Amino acid sequence: MDIKEKTNTGIIDKVLISRTFKCLQDDICSEIEVCDGKEIFKEEIWTRDEGGGGSTRIIQNGKIIEKGGVNFSEVYGPLSDKMADVLQVNRGGTFYATGVSVIMHPGSPMVPIIHMNVRYFEVSNGEKWFGGGIDLTPIYIDGRQAKMFHQTLKSLCDQHHPSYYPAFKKWADDYFYIKHRNETRGVGGIFFDRLGITEEFSLEDRFSFVNGIGEAFPRIYTTLINQNRHVPYGEAELKWQRVRRGRYVEFNLVYDRGTKFGLDSGGRIESIFMSLPPEVSWTYNFQPRPNSKEAETMAMLKKDIDWINH
């Protein structure tokens, strides 16, 4: 939906942004439930003592999704020194943050893990900006599906500015990188932060782009689910899935900014850690067999791959 259709005043403010994000949560949950065909999301409303709260919705043991979460939050209050340092703003004053965070861990190792986040911040000195992104973590990389994923993101970005996709794709490559393993988390996607008001971009421009990502998410992921939901697998594929899920945990606990911000802002632990998969393995010095499907995937866990022309 066009941003101007969401408000009678044409004014983009935190109330409209928060309300839009809440609608995104509703829409994403509805579409994932239909695609899964078995389970529904269970909701837990929570409040934050310092100000605000949110809604955590979890789906578990579905036909497709083993564990998935769609978080909405709207939190505010005093800006602690630690938070100010994380946000790279002046200390003191107050903050406001709202967003939607999505993570889906399918039961089948043939269906990829996906993550999406859109968020908005403002601080009392007048600074305001958007952040977010979407990235794909296949257990087994399919080059055609990686191309489709990236082409969809490029088309979405190009509707707003031609510089977006190349800049945000590289940002994702650099961000979703497990330095201590020298490998990417998956096939990347797009990632961005501090998208604020400039001479070229209004707050409405930025909001329209971010909202477009949120609205595209269920279409992108249900397509990937349906392309892979009937692909057969066995214990060997499940073992590899648990190993790759372990890499996902390592990234989220060591590098993920959202996890760190949630902890620094006194966020709800269960909501923050809903991103972690239900079952993982850390096999000592696991090495895939040469020329195996697992080895092929490992060879593609690298930065700067041009997936559209790969």
C-alpha positions as CSV (number, residue, x, y, z in Angstrom):
1,M,0.0,0.0,0.0
2,D,1.3,3.5,-0.8
3,I,2.4,5.4,2.2
4,K,0.1,8.3,1.5
5,E,-2.9,5.9,1.7
6,K,-2.0,5.0,5.2
7,T,-2.6,8.5,6.6
8,N,-5.1,11.3,6.1
9,T,-2.6,14.0,7.0
10,G,0.4,13.0,4.9
11,I,2.6,13.4,7.9
12,I,5.1,10.6,8.6
13,D,5.6,10.3,12.3
14,K,6.4,7.6,14.8
15,V,2.7,6.8,15.4
16,L,2.1,6.1,11.8
17,I,5.4,4.1,11.5
18,S,4.6,2.0,14.5
19,R,1.1,1.3,13.4
20,T,2.3,0.3,9.9
21,F,4.9,-2.1,11.5
22,K,2.2,-3.7,13.6
23,C,0.1,-4.3,10.4
24,L,3.2,-5.9,8.9
25,Q,3.4,-8.3,11.8
26,D,-0.3,-9.3,11.2
27,D,0.1,-9.8,7.5
28,I,3.4,-11.8,7.8
29,C,1.9,-14.1,10.4
30,S,-1.2,-14.7,8.4
31,E,0.6,-15.6,5.2
32,I,3.1,-17.9,6.9
33,E,0.3,-19.7,8.7
34,V,-1.5,-20.4,5.4
35,C,1.7,-21.6,3.8
36,D,2.6,-23.8,6.7
37,G,-0.8,-25.4,6.7
38,K,-0.7,-26.8,10.2
39,E,0.3,-24.6,13.1
40,I,-0.6,-21.0,14.0
41,F,1.4,-18.3,15.8
42,K,1.0,-18.0,19.6
43,E,1.2,-14.4,20.8
44,E,2.7,-13.1,24.0
45,I,2.2,-9.4,24.9
46,W,5.0,-7.9,26.9
47,T,5.8,-4.6,28.5
48,R,9.1,-2.9,29.3
49,D,9.4,-1.3,32.7
50,E,11.3,1.7,31.3
51,G,8.7,2.4,28.7
52,G,6.9,0.6,25.9
53,G,6.6,-3.1,25.0
54,G,5.6,-5.3,22.2
55,S,4.2,-8.5,20.9
56,T,6.2,-11.7,20.3
57,R,4.5,-14.3,18.1
58,I,6.0,-17.8,17.8
59,I,5.1,-20.7,15.6
60,Q,6.5,-24.1,16.4
61,N,6.4,-27.7,15.1
62,G,4.5,-26.8,12.0
63,K,4.4,-28.7,8.8
64,I,7.1,-26.5,7.4
65,I,8.3,-24.2,10.2
66,E,10.0,-25.9,13.1
67,K,10.4,-22.6,14.9
68,G,9.6,-19.2,13.7
69,G,9.1,-15.8,15.3
70,V,7.6,-12.4,14.2
71,N,8.4,-9.7,16.8
72,F,6.9,-6.3,17.0
73,S,8.3,-3.8,19.5
74,E,7.8,-0.2,20.4
75,V,10.1,0.9,23.2
76,Y,11.2,4.3,24.6
77,G,12.6,6.0,27.6
78,P,15.9,7.4,28.9
79,L,18.9,7.0,26.6
80,S,21.5,5.2,28.7
81,D,25.2,5.9,28.1
82,K,25.7,2.4,26.8
83,M,22.8,2.7,24.3
84,A,24.0,6.1,23.2
85,D,27.4,4.6,22.4
86,V,25.9,1.7,20.5
87,L,23.7,4.1,18.5
88,Q,26.6,6.5,18.1
89,V,24.7,9.6,19.3
90,N,25.3,12.1,22.1
91,R,24.7,10.8,25.6
92,G,21.7,12.0,27.6
93,G,18.1,12.6,26.5
94,T,15.6,9.9,25.4
95,F,15.0,7.5,22.6
96,Y,12.2,5.9,20.7
97,A,12.4,2.7,18.7
98,T,9.9,0.5,16.9
99,G,10.3,-2.4,14.5
100,V,9.4,-5.8,13.2
101,S,11.9,-8.7,13.3
102,V,11.3,-12.0,11.6
103,I,13.2,-15.3,11.7
104,M,12.1,-18.6,10.2
105,H,13.8,-21.9,11.0
106,P,12.1,-24.6,8.8
107,G,12.2,-28.3,9.7
108,S,13.4,-29.4,6.3
109,P,17.1,-28.8,5.6
110,M,16.0,-28.2,2.0
111,V,14.0,-25.1,2.9
112,P,16.3,-22.1,3.7
113,I,16.4,-20.1,6.9
114,I,15.3,-16.5,6.4
115,H,15.6,-13.3,8.4
116,M,14.0,-9.9,7.9
117,N,14.1,-6.8,10.1
118,V,12.7,-3.3,9.6
119,R,13.1,-0.7,12.3
120,Y,12.9,3.0,13.1
121,F,14.8,5.1,15.7
122,E,14.6,8.6,16.9
123,V,16.4,10.4,19.7
124,S,15.5,13.5,21.6
125,N,18.1,15.6,19.8
126,G,16.1,15.3,16.6
127,E,18.0,12.6,14.8
128,K,15.8,9.9,13.2
129,W,16.5,7.1,10.9
130,F,15.5,3.7,9.5
131,G,17.4,0.4,9.4
132,G,16.9,-3.2,8.5
133,G,17.3,-5.7,5.8
134,I,16.6,-9.2,4.6
135,D,19.0,-12.2,4.2
136,L,18.8,-15.8,3.2
137,T,20.6,-18.7,4.7
138,P,20.1,-21.9,2.7
139,I,21.4,-25.1,4.3
140,Y,22.1,-26.2,0.7
141,I,22.7,-23.3,-1.7
142,D,20.8,-23.4,-4.9
143,G,22.2,-20.9,-7.4
144,R,19.0,-20.4,-9.3
145,Q,17.1,-19.6,-6.1
146,A,19.8,-17.3,-4.8
147,K,19.6,-15.5,-8.2
148,M,15.8,-15.2,-7.9
149,F,16.1,-13.9,-4.3
150,H,18.7,-11.2,-5.2
151,Q,16.9,-10.2,-8.4
152,T,13.7,-9.7,-6.4
153,L,15.6,-7.5,-3.9
154,K,17.3,-5.5,-6.7
155,S,13.9,-4.9,-8.4
156,L,12.5,-3.6,-5.1
157,C,15.5,-1.4,-4.5
158,D,15.6,0.0,-8.0
159,Q,12.0,1.3,-7.5
160,H,13.4,3.7,-5.0
161,H,17.0,4.4,-6.0
162,P,19.5,2.7,-8.3
163,S,22.3,3.1,-5.7
164,Y,20.4,1.1,-3.1
165,Y,20.9,-2.5,-4.3
166,P,24.7,-2.4,-4.9
167,A,25.3,-0.5,-1.7
168,F,23.0,-2.5,0.5
169,K,24.0,-5.9,-1.0
170,K,27.7,-5.2,-0.2
171,W,26.7,-4.0,3.3
172,A,24.9,-7.4,3.8
173,D,27.9,-9.3,2.5
174,D,30.1,-7.5,5.0
175,Y,27.6,-7.6,7.9
176,F,26.4,-11.2,7.6
177,Y,30.0,-12.5,7.8
178,I,31.3,-14.8,10.4
179,K,34.9,-13.5,10.7
180,H,36.2,-16.3,13.0
181,R,35.0,-18.9,10.4
182,N,36.0,-16.8,7.3
183,E,32.6,-17.6,5.8
184,T,29.3,-15.8,5.1
185,R,26.2,-16.8,7.0
186,G,24.4,-17.6,3.8
187,V,23.8,-15.9,0.4
188,G,23.3,-12.5,1.9
189,G,20.7,-10.1,0.7
190,I,20.5,-6.4,1.6
191,F,21.3,-4.6,4.9
192,F,21.2,-0.9,5.7
193,D,21.3,1.4,8.7
194,R,21.0,5.1,9.5
195,L,18.8,5.9,6.5
196,G,17.9,9.4,7.6
197,I,16.6,12.5,6.0
198,T,18.9,14.1,3.4
199,E,18.5,16.7,0.6
200,E,17.8,13.7,-1.8
201,F,15.6,11.6,0.5
202,S,12.7,12.6,2.6
203,L,11.4,10.6,5.6
204,E,8.5,9.5,3.4
205,D,11.0,8.2,0.8
206,R,12.8,6.2,3.3
207,F,9.6,4.9,4.9
208,S,8.2,3.8,1.6
209,F,11.3,1.7,0.9
210,V,11.4,0.1,4.3
211,N,7.7,-0.7,4.2
212,G,8.2,-2.2,0.7
213,I,10.7,-4.7,2.1
214,G,8.3,-5.7,4.9
215,E,5.4,-6.2,2.4
216,A,7.6,-8.2,0.0
217,F,8.8,-10.6,2.7
218,P,5.9,-13.1,2.8
219,R,5.7,-13.3,-1.0
220,I,9.5,-14.0,-1.2
221,Y,9.5,-16.6,1.5
222,T,6.4,-18.5,0.7
223,T,7.7,-18.8,-2.9
224,L,10.9,-20.3,-1.6
225,I,9.0,-22.7,0.8
226,N,6.8,-23.9,-2.0
227,Q,9.8,-24.5,-4.3
228,N,11.5,-26.7,-1.7
229,R,8.9,-28.2,0.6
230,H,8.7,-31.5,-1.2
231,V,12.4,-32.1,-1.8
232,P,13.4,-35.3,0.0
233,Y,16.1,-35.5,2.6
234,G,17.5,-37.9,5.2
235,E,19.7,-38.1,8.3
236,A,22.8,-36.9,6.5
237,E,21.0,-33.7,5.4
238,L,19.6,-33.1,8.9
239,K,23.1,-33.5,10.4
240,W,24.4,-30.8,8.0
241,Q,21.4,-28.6,8.9
242,R,22.3,-28.8,12.6
243,V,25.9,-27.8,11.8
244,R,24.8,-24.8,9.7
245,R,22.3,-23.8,12.4
246,G,25.3,-23.7,14.8
247,R,27.0,-21.1,12.6
248,Y,23.7,-19.1,12.7
249,V,23.9,-19.1,16.5
250,E,27.5,-18.1,16.5
251,F,26.7,-15.1,14.3
252,N,23.7,-13.9,16.4
253,L,25.5,-14.2,19.7
254,V,28.8,-12.7,18.6
255,Y,28.1,-10.1,15.9
256,D,24.4,-9.3,15.6
257,R,23.6,-5.7,16.4
258,G,19.9,-6.3,17.0
259,T,20.8,-8.9,19.7
260,K,23.2,-6.5,21.3
261,F,20.8,-3.6,21.2
262,G,18.1,-5.7,22.7
263,L,20.3,-6.7,25.6
264,D,21.7,-3.1,26.1
265,S,18.1,-1.6,26.1
266,G,16.8,-4.1,28.7
267,G,14.8,-6.0,26.2
268,R,12.9,-9.1,26.8
269,I,15.2,-12.1,26.7
270,E,12.8,-14.6,25.2
271,S,11.9,-12.2,22.4
272,I,15.6,-11.4,21.7
273,F,16.6,-15.1,21.6
274,M,13.6,-16.2,19.6
275,S,16.0,-16.0,16.6
276,L,17.9,-19.0,17.8
277,P,17.1,-22.4,16.1
278,P,15.5,-25.2,18.1
279,E,18.3,-27.8,17.6
280,V,21.9,-27.3,16.7
281,S,25.2,-29.2,16.6
282,W,28.8,-28.3,17.1
283,T,30.7,-31.2,15.7
284,Y,34.4,-30.9,16.4
285,N,36.3,-29.9,13.3
286,F,33.5,-30.9,11.0
287,Q,34.8,-31.3,7.4
288,P,32.4,-32.1,4.5
289,R,33.4,-34.8,2.1
290,P,35.2,-33.6,-1.1
291,N,32.8,-33.0,-4.0
292,S,29.8,-33.5,-1.7
293,K,26.7,-31.2,-1.7
294,E,27.9,-29.9,1.6
295,A,31.3,-29.0,0.2
296,E,29.6,-27.3,-2.7
297,T,27.7,-25.1,-0.3
298,M,30.8,-24.3,1.7
299,A,32.6,-23.2,-1.5
300,M,29.9,-20.6,-2.1
301,L,29.9,-19.1,1.4
302,K,31.9,-16.1,0.3
303,K,31.5,-12.4,0.1
304,D,31.0,-10.4,-3.1
305,I,29.4,-13.1,-5.2
306,D,27.3,-11.6,-8.0
307,W,24.3,-13.9,-7.5
308,I,22.3,-12.3,-10.3
309,N,24.9,-13.2,-12.9
310,H,26.5,-16.1,-11.1
